[in-house]
């Protein structure tokens, strides 16, 4: 099973992908989606960047499930 973990943030959202096979876990990928280039007041623009970035992560790594850290 491939699992995507998301650490949300409006400036930087982190992600990590692992592969679970029973009790064994293997690192697949990790990274960030950054919105620093936009003004802090441009919430719609920041959300669009985050949406597009996480959509690309899910396309690339095809997780079976995801978990999001509570803000």
C-alpha positions as a LaTeX table, in Angstrom:
\begin{tabular}{lrrr}
\hline
Residue & $x$ (\AA) & $y$ (\AA) & $z$ (\AA) \\
\hline
Unk1 & 0.00 & 0.00 & 0.00 \\
Unk2 & 1.32 & 3.44 & $-0.92$ \\
Unk3 & 0.59 & 6.20 & 1.61 \\
Unk4 & 0.80 & 9.96 & 1.12 \\
Unk5 & 1.33 & 12.11 & 4.21 \\
Unk6 & 0.60 & 15.84 & 3.99 \\
Unk7 & 1.82 & 18.56 & 6.38 \\
Unk8 & $-0.39$ & 21.53 & 5.41 \\
Unk9 & 0.63 & 25.17 & 5.38 \\
Unk10 & $-0.28$ & 28.23 & 3.32 \\
Unk11 & 3.35 & 29.16 & 2.61 \\
Unk12 & 4.86 & 25.68 & 2.48 \\
Unk13 & 3.02 & 22.36 & 2.39 \\
Unk14 & 5.17 & 19.31 & 2.93 \\
Unk15 & 4.51 & 15.79 & 1.71 \\
Unk16 & 5.99 & 12.35 & 2.11 \\
Unk17 & 5.22 & 9.10 & 0.35 \\
Unk18 & 5.96 & 5.66 & 1.78 \\
Unk19 & 5.30 & 2.11 & 0.64 \\
Unk20 & 3.92 & $-0.24$ & 3.32 \\
Unk21 & 4.20 & $-4.00$ & 2.90 \\
Unk22 & 2.93 & $-5.56$ & 6.10 \\
Unk23 & 5.25 & $-4.31$ & 8.87 \\
Unk24 & 7.88 & $-3.12$ & 6.38 \\
Unk25 & 7.98 & 0.55 & 5.34 \\
Unk26 & 10.01 & 1.97 & 2.46 \\
Unk27 & 10.69 & 5.59 & 1.58 \\
Unk28 & 9.37 & 6.61 & $-1.86$ \\
Unk29 & 9.56 & 10.41 & $-2.01$ \\
Unk30 & 9.17 & 13.68 & $-0.11$ \\
Unk31 & 9.10 & 17.36 & $-0.90$ \\
Unk32 & 7.31 & 20.66 & $-0.57$ \\
Unk33 & 4.83 & 22.80 & $-2.45$ \\
Unk34 & 5.65 & 26.48 & $-1.89$ \\
Unk35 & 3.48 & 29.54 & $-2.41$ \\
Unk36 & 6.00 & 32.17 & $-1.25$ \\
Unk37 & 6.05 & 33.88 & $-4.65$ \\
Unk38 & 2.51 & 35.22 & $-4.13$ \\
Unk39 & 1.50 & 38.04 & $-1.79$ \\
Unk40 & 0.27 & 36.78 & 1.59 \\
Unk41 & $-3.19$ & 38.29 & 0.93 \\
Unk42 & $-3.74$ & 36.26 & $-2.25$ \\
Unk43 & $-5.45$ & 33.29 & $-0.59$ \\
Unk44 & $-7.19$ & 32.05 & $-3.78$ \\
Unk45 & $-3.86$ & 32.10 & $-5.64$ \\
Unk46 & $-2.07$ & 30.23 & $-2.85$ \\
Unk47 & $-4.80$ & 27.59 & $-2.66$ \\
Unk48 & $-4.60$ & 27.09 & $-6.44$ \\
Unk49 & $-0.83$ & 26.50 & $-6.26$ \\
Unk50 & $-1.32$ & 24.02 & $-3.40$ \\
Unk51 & $-4.12$ & 22.23 & $-5.26$ \\
Unk52 & $-2.08$ & 21.94 & $-8.46$ \\
Unk53 & 1.04 & 20.85 & $-6.59$ \\
Unk54 & $-0.69$ & 18.13 & $-4.59$ \\
Unk55 & $-2.57$ & 16.97 & $-7.67$ \\
Unk56 & 0.78 & 16.49 & $-9.41$ \\
Unk57 & 2.11 & 14.56 & $-6.40$ \\
Unk58 & $-0.90$ & 12.22 & $-6.49$ \\
Unk59 & $-0.54$ & 11.72 & $-10.25$ \\
Unk60 & 3.17 & 10.97 & $-9.99$ \\
Unk61 & 3.11 & 8.64 & $-6.97$ \\
Unk62 & $-0.46$ & 7.21 & $-7.16$ \\
Unk63 & $-1.05$ & 6.75 & $-3.40$ \\
Unk64 & $-3.71$ & 4.31 & $-2.19$ \\
Unk65 & $-4.55$ & 6.54 & 0.77 \\
Unk66 & $-3.54$ & 9.79 & 2.39 \\
Unk67 & $-3.24$ & 11.31 & 5.85 \\
Unk68 & $-3.23$ & 15.02 & 6.65 \\
Unk69 & $-1.67$ & 16.46 & 9.80 \\
Unk70 & $-4.07$ & 18.51 & 11.89 \\
Unk71 & $-3.24$ & 22.20 & 11.66 \\
\hline
\end{tabular}
